[in-house]
Amino acid sequence: MARPPPLLLYDADCGFCRRWVARWAQSTEGRVRFIPGRRWLLLLLGIPKRDMRHASQLVEPSGRVTQGAEGVFRALTRSPRWTTRGVARLGLLPGVLRLSQQVYRLIARHRRGASHVDRWLFGRAVVPREYAWARWLFLRFMGGTFLIAFTSLGRQVTGLYGSRGIRPVKELLSSELREEPARERWRLLPTVFWFNASDAALVRGCTLGQVLSLAVFFNVAPRLALASLWGLYLSYASVGREFLSFQWDVLLLEMGLLSTLTAPPGLRPGLGRSAPAALDVVLFRLLVFRLYLGSGLSKWQSGDRTWRELTACRYYYETAPLPTRGGWYAHHLPASAQRASTAMVFVLEAAVPWLVFAPRRLRLAALGALSSLQGTILATGNYGFFNLQALVLGLWLLDDAALRRMLPFLPEHPPLRRRTGWRGALAGGLLTPLMLLGAADILQRFERGTRLPERVQRSLSWLDGHARPLRSVNRYGLFSVMTVERPEIEVEGSNDGEHWSPYVFRYKVGKVNQPPRQVAPHQPRLDWQMWFAALGSPPSWFIAFLARLLEGSPEVLGLLSHNPFPDSPPRQVRAVLYDYRMTGIEEHRRTGAWWSRERRGLYVQPLALAPGARQVRGIPQLRWLPPQG
């Protein structure tokens, strides 16, 4: 015979108590009985009336009576939801329980005020929050984001990775990795291009990505399509090296994997048969938290003076990799506004993310603040599809009721069932390692990871080692060190070593009278890497880029705006370094120039193809020439 469920007695005259009892009843799903603490029942159970006035009472079948926070936590351990049980067991830990009891007593002494705060934070309704429409809308935007990513990459893929590109994929996969066992090769470089790395395959992959993205957008087999998109984009990122190593690339992979695990199955699933699990919602909110907090902490922990002295925004707009016209005007704001902007960045990235886990009203306020930050970044800098990703992630801070207020045409839907049985266990088994790695990332940010038990550290290291090639749990932190100067590289070609003509890039800063352009969400990967290259010594890909110009590679030349040698490639190429500054408003009005520049000197001295040059890893050999001017 089944044992009777425990009884939790509560004060039915307290509005605060009634609302929270209704929430707990939903979590325990009939495994705990919640009954008003009437006098006759207290006499029957032998519970003093004064105890009932001070705290709720939990009576277990064994006869054990606990009260207050301890009684609530013990009741919630009966919940069939493992997330609720986990929180309840955490609450029963000695230090946490002691603090919880103090908070409980404080609320019990000020019930009326607590009731007002509760209604303001959580609303009057106690029905469980639904996320079916939030998931549906998020997945449609994920399809759009993947479509942008593959369309942008498709315009550049042969110039970057083709057989006559800057970083030929075929040569990478034909290198010494071929000597490794097949399993190890796939572990190190998980990519479908092991089968075929031809130029046609690279182009077809981007086309397939566009088709799959449209399938997700139109809700056709979303789970299968998202899984394929994740694997396909991982295939490019694994062999993409510098040009596919941006934070929005790994963020897209992390979002793509989580989307695959939460997407409904079926050919035309609509909203799906199962509601998004609590763990799905937690993981997406954890990603939002890590994304913003990681950026805020990295700025402070870097020790960079411009962030510590609140002068970073004084340089940011001028030195951004691909500035916009909005950034040009923002650069001329007063110094006080720049300092206030820098301080606000710290608030938005280091303080506001904690509200991601706060009650509903505070969470919605956090969404508004973080969305405003992304809008400002979008207006003043070109960061590919990153701003779109961050805005789309914010949908998981909403619930269906909030969405219907914003989009009143969204209809009500019947309650969806939760994932149970083997499906729930499988989903939990796949999602839990991701949550553990995400939590470990936060602990490491605060240098708490080394305080974990050694066995836990070893387990996390094992998980991280196997997850790292999949690029699906990552660290985030943009602009931790602010650049205070803007060096730019101008690439020039010549046939005689005396008269040099510049190559013109499509998007990067070049001509002083050319206004900054709005490029995002397109990601011009060569133009972006030119900004990084100018900050240090010439990287190997840059020398390969110069070799392709000497070869006259049409795929690489297609990445540029203007080729000064349309008939045949030049005999020599070189790179010159300049310092750029944004002009003042008066100078701009007078001259029309957006930039002023000053030559620093040679970045790379003249190069020419070596006589009888042979290919080394797909790139022709070069010889250095003495500079002549």
N, C-alpha and C positions, 0 to 999 in steps of 0.2 A: 504494500500500500504506500502511495506517494506521501511524503511528509508535507504538511501544510506550509504555505509560504510564510515568511516572517511578516510581522505587522509593523508599520511605521505610523505612530500616532502624531498628529499635528494640530495646530491651533486653527480651526476653521474660520475664526473671526478675523484672522490676519490676511489681508489681501496679498501681501508679499509671500506669505507661506503658501497660500492656495496656488499662486502662479508657479512657484518652484516645485510644489508637489505634482502639479500637472506635467511639468517637464520631466521630473524623475519617473513618473508613471509611464510616460512614453518610452523612456530609456530602458526600463526594466521589463516592459511588455508582459505584465501580469505575474511576474515572478516575485513581486513584493506587493502586499496589500496596503494601501494608504487609507487610513480611517481617521476621521476627526476624533480628537481626544475628549470624549464626553465623560462626565463625572461617573456614571454607572460603570463605564468600561474601565476607568482608572481604578475604581474600587475592586472590580472583578480581577484585575491583573495585579493589584497590590502596588500601584505606582502612586506616590504622593502627589497631590494636586499642585504643590509649589514647584515640583520638578517639571511638570507639564507646562507651567507658566513660563519657565525659563528656557526650555529647549524641547524639541521633538524627541520622541522616545521610540527606539527600535526594540521590538520584542521578537526574539528568534525562537524557533521551535524547541530549542534546547532549554528555553527559559531564561537565557542570558538577556539582560536589558542594558543597552547603551544609549547614550543621548548626545544631542548636539551634532557637531561635525563628524564625530566618530560614528554615530548611528547612521548618518547619511551615507558616508563612505562605505560602511559595511553593507548597507542596503544596495548600493550601486554595484558592488562586486557580484551581485546576482544577475546583472544585465547580460543578455545574450550578445551584446555588442562588445567586441574585444577592446575597442578604443575606450569605451566607458569603463570597462573593468580595469584597464591599465591605469587610467586617471585615478580611479577609486583606490587602487592598491598603492599608487604613489602617494595619495592623500593620507594613507594609514601609516606611512613612515614616521618615526617618532618626531623628528624636527618639524616636518610639514604638518603633522597632526596638531602639534602644540600651537603653531601659528594659526592654523585653521580654526581651532577652538577659540582663540582670542578674537578672530574676525567674526566668528559666529556670535559670540557674546556681545560684541559691539553692535552688530546688526539687530540682535534681539532687544537691546536696550533702546534702539532708535528705529523701530519698525516702520513708523509712518514715513519718516524721511527716507529710509531704505526703499520703501515701496515707490516713492516718487522717482528716486534715482533709477530703480529697476525698470519702471515704465519708460523713462526717458532713454535708457540705454538699449533695452531689448524690445520695447513696444508692448502693447497690451496683449497681443496674441501670444498664445503658448503652443500653437501648432508647430510641428517640426518644420524647419526650413527646407524647402525643396530647391534643387539645383539642376533640374532637367533642362529648363530653358537656358540657364547659364552655360551648361555644357554644350547644348545645341548651337548656341551663338558662338561660343569659343571655338568649336570645331570648324564652323564655317569660316571664321577669320583665320584659323590655322591653315585651311586650304588656300585662302588668299595669300597668306604669308609665304607658304611653300611655292606658290605660283610665281610670286615676285622673285624669290630667291633663285629658282631654276631659270626663269626668263632672263634675269640679270646675268647669271653665270653662262647661259647659252650663248650670249653675245660675245663672250670673251674666251670660251673654253679652249678653242684651238690655238689662239694666240698665247694663252698661258701654258697649256698642257699638251698641245698637239705635237706631232713628230717634228714640226719646225717651230715649235713654241719655245717660250723661255724656260719652262721646266717640264720637259717631255715625260709624261707618265710612263710610256713604253720603256724608256731607258731606266727609270727608277725600278720598275718591276723586272727588268732584265739584269739587274745588278747582282751583287753577291747574295741578296735575299733568296735567289733561286736555289742556292745551295742548302738552304734550311729545309727541314721536313715540312711537308704541306701544312700540317696542323699548326706549326710554329709560324709559318708565313702568314696564315690567315689570322692568327692571334695578334701578330704585330701590326699587320696591315689588313684589316677586315674590309675588303673591297671586291666588288664583282669584276673589276678590271683585270684581275688575275686571268680571267677567261679570254678577254679581248680588250686591248688598250689602244686600238686604232683610232684615228681621228673620227671616223664615222661612228664608232661605238661611243666616243665621248659626246658627240652631238646627239646621237639617238638617246643617250641617257638623260640629257636635259629635256628633250622632247617628251620622253616617257614621264619625267617628273612633272611637266606641265599638265599632261593628261591625267595623271593620278591626283594632282592638286585640284583639278576641276571636278574630279569624282568626289573628293572630300567636300569641296565647296557646295556641290549639288546633292550631298548626302547619299551618295551611291557607294555601298560597301565601305563605309568610312574606316572601320577597324582594319580591314585588309589593305585598303589604300594607304592609310597612315603608316602601317607597318612597312609597306613597300617604300614609301617616301623616306622614312627614317633610314632604312637600309641603303637606299640609293644615295641620299645625301651623305651618309657616313662613308660610302664608297669614294665619293669625291674628296671629302675632308681628310680621309686617311692618306691620300696620295697628294693632297693639295699643297702641303708644306706652307711656306710663308703666305701664299695668296688666299688660303682658306683657313687661316688660324685666328681670325678675328673673334671677339667675344660674342658677336651676334651669330656666328656660325655654330659655336658650341652651345649657345643658348637655344638655337633652333633645334639642335639634336636632343637636348634635354627636354624641351617642350614637346618635341615629336614623340619621344619614347613615352612620356607620361600621357600624351594624347592617345597613343595606341592602346595603352592599358585601360583607359577610362572610356574609350569610344564604344558605342553599342555595336554588337555583331549584326549580321544580316545584310541583305542586298539593299533594302530600302527601309531602314529601321525607324524612321521618324525620330521621336524623342527617345526611343529605346524602351525595352520592357523593364529593365532594371534601373533604379535611380543611381546616380553617382554615389559611391560609398563615401563614408566620412573620411577614410584614409585618402581617397582621391583629392578631396577638398583640402585636407591638411597638407598634402604634398605640394599642390599648386601654390598654396599660401606660403608654405615654407620656401618655395622657389622665389616668390616675390620678396620675401624677407631677406633671403640670402643675396639676391641680386642688388638690392638697394643698400642693405647694411654692409655688404662686402665693399661696395664703392666708397661708402662713408668711412669705414674703418681703415681701408687701405690709404686714404688720403692723410688721415691723422697719423697712422703708424709708420708711414714712410719718412716722417720727420722733415718733409719738404717745407722750406721757410715760407713760400708763398701761401700755403694753406694755413700754417700756424699764425702768420701775420695778417691773414684775411686779405691778401692782395692777389690771389690766384686769378680772379675774374678780370683783373687789370690786364693780364696777359692772354687769357684764354681765347677771347674772340679773335685776336690777331694771329695767334699761333695754332689755331685749330687746323687739323689736317686738310679739310676741304671747307673753308669758311663760306658763309652765305652773305647775301646783302644785308639781311637782318643782323648778322653778327658784326658787320662793318659799322652799322649805326650804333649797336650796343657798345662797341668799343669806345665810343665817344661820350658815353654817359659820365657824369661827375664821379670823382674818386670815392665820395661817400656812398654813392649808389653801388659802385663796384664792391666796396667792402661789405655793404649790406647784402649784396647778392651772394658773395662768398659765404657769409655766415648762414644765409638761408639754405645754401646747398648742404652745409653740415647738418642743419636741423632736419631737412627733408630726407637726407640719406642715413643719418645716424639715429635720429629720435623717432620720426614718423613711422619707420618700418615696424616698430614694436606694436603699433596699433593694428597691424595686420591680424593679430590674434585677439584683439580686443572685442568687446560687445559690438553689436551691429551698427549702432549710430556712429561710434568712434571709428569703426572700420570703414564706413562710407565716407567719413571725413578724411581718413587717410587716403582713400582712393582718389578723392578730389584733389588733394594736395600733390600726390605723386603724379597724377595725370597732368596737372599744371606744370610740374617740373619737366615732364617729357615734351609737352607742347613748347616750352621755352627752348629746350635743347634742339628740337626739330626746327625751330625758326632761326636758330643761330649757328647751326652746324650740320654737316652731312654725315650721318652715321648709318648709311645703308638702311636696312629694314629693322634696325635695333629699336627705334622709338615705337614703331608699330608693334613689335613683339611685346615690349613693356606695357603698352596700352592694352593689348589683347589679354595679357596675363592678369590685368586688373579685373577682368570680368569675374574671376573666381573670388573676388571680395564682395560680389553681389550675390543675392539669392533671387529666386523667381519672383517673389513679391516686389522686391525693389526694381527688378527689371520691368515688371508690368506697369509700375508707376511711371517709369521712363519711356516705355514703349507700350502704350495702352492697347495696341492692336494685338498683342500676344494673348491668346486665349488661356483660360484655366484648363488644367489637364487633370485627369484622375490620378490619385496617388500611385506612384510606381513602386513595385516591390523591391526589396533590398536583395543584394546578391547573397545567397545562402548556400549551404552545402559545399560541394567540391568546387563550384565556381568561386564562391567567396574565399575559400581556403587558397585556391590557386592565385587569385588576384592579390590576396594578402601576402602570399609567399613571394610574388614578384615585386610588389610595391614596398614591402618592409625593408629590404636591403637598400633601396633608394632613399628611404626616410632615414635610415641609420647613417648612410654616407653624408646626407645633407646635414644631419645633426652634428656629425663629426666635424664637418667643415666649419660650422659655427663655433664649436668648442676650440678648434685650432685658431680661429680668429682671435679668441680671447686667451690663447695660450693655456687652455685647460685640458687639451687632449693628452698631454703627458701625465696628467694626474689620474687618468683612467687606469683600472687594473690591467696588468700586463696581458692577461688572456684576452681582454676586450680589445686592447691595442693591436694584438696580433690578428685577431679576427677582422678588425676594420682594415688593417694593412692588406690582408689577403683579399678582402672585398674590393678595395681600392685598386690593387694591382690588376685584378681581372676586369674591373669596370673602366679603367683608364683608356685602353684602346678604343672603347665604345664611345668615349667623349660625351657621356650622358649624365655625369654628376661633376660639376666644374666649379672652379673658383672665379669670382667676378670682382672687378675693381678697376674702373676706368680712371685714367688721368690721376694716378696716385702721386706722380711727380709732374709738376707743371713746367712745360718748356717756356722759357722767357724770351727766346729769340726765334726767328723764322728763317732758317737757311733753306734755300731752294736750289735744285739742280737743273741746269739747262744743258741738254744734250745737243751737240753740234756735229755736223759732218762736213768734210772738205775733200776736194780732189787734188789740191796742191799743197796743203799744209799751211796756207796763208789766208785764204778766204774761207770763212766758216759760216754755215747756214744752220739755224736752229730747227730742230724738230719741235712741233707744237703738240702738246698733250690736250686731250679732250676736256679735262675737268680741273686739273691741278693749277695752282697759281703760276702764271707765266707773264703774259703781257701786262704792263703796268696800267694800261687804260681799259683792260677787260674787267668788268664787274664780277664779283663773286657770284657763283651760280647755285641754284637749288637743284641738287642732284638726287638726293634720297627720294624714294627708297632704293633706287638703283645703286649698286655697289661697284664702282670702278676700281678694280683691285690693283691694277698697275699704278694708277694715280695715287692711291693710298700708300702703297709701299714706297713710292718715290719720296713721300714725306718722311717715312721712317729711315730710309737710306741716307737722307741728307743730315740726319742727326749723328751719324757715325762714319766709320770707314766703309768703303764700297763692299757690299755683300756679294756673295758668289752669283746670285741670280742677276745682279745688275751687270756684271761682266758678261754673263750669258745674253742679256738683253742687248748690249752693245754688239756682240758677235752676230746676233740676228739682224741688226740694222746693217752691218757690213755685208751680210748675206743677201739682204733685200727680201727677207721673209715676208710674204704678203699677209700671213696670219698675224704676225707681230705688228706690222705697219697698220693693220686694221684697228689696232687698239689706240692709235694716235689720231689727232685731228688733222694734221698737215704733214706730208712728207715732202721735204724740199728737194728730193732727188727722185722724181717720178719715173724717169727713163731708165736709170741704172743706179745701183747703190753707190755710195761714196767710197773712196779709197781709205779714208781715215775717219774715225770718230773720236770725240773727246767729251768730257763733262766738265762744266764750269759751275762753281758754287757762288751764289749770291745771297746777300742779306736783304730781306724784304721787310718793309714797314708799311702799315696802313697810313695813307695820307690824312691830314687834318681836313675838317669840313671846308674851311676856307680855301685850302689848296685844291681840294677836289672841285669846288665851284669854279675856281679860276682856270684850272688846267684840264679838268675832266679825268685826271688820273686817280685811280683807286689805291695804287701802291707806289711806293718809291723803293728803289733798290740800289745796292752798292756791291760791286764785285769783290769777292774774297780771294779768288784764285782758282787754280785747277783742282777739280775733285778727282778726275781720272785723266792722266796724260794721254796723248793721242795713241790710238790703237789701230792696227791694220791686220788683215788676214795673213797668217803665216804662209810663205811660199809652199805650194803643194799641201796646204793645210788638210789634215785628216780630222775626222770626227772623234771627240772624246765625250762619251756619254751623250751623243747626239748633238754636241755643240762644237763648231769648228775651232781649231786652235788659232790663237792670236799672237801677235808680236807687238812689243812696246816700241813707240817711236819717241824721239826727243821732242819736247815741246818747242814750238817756234813762235809763240805769241799768246 
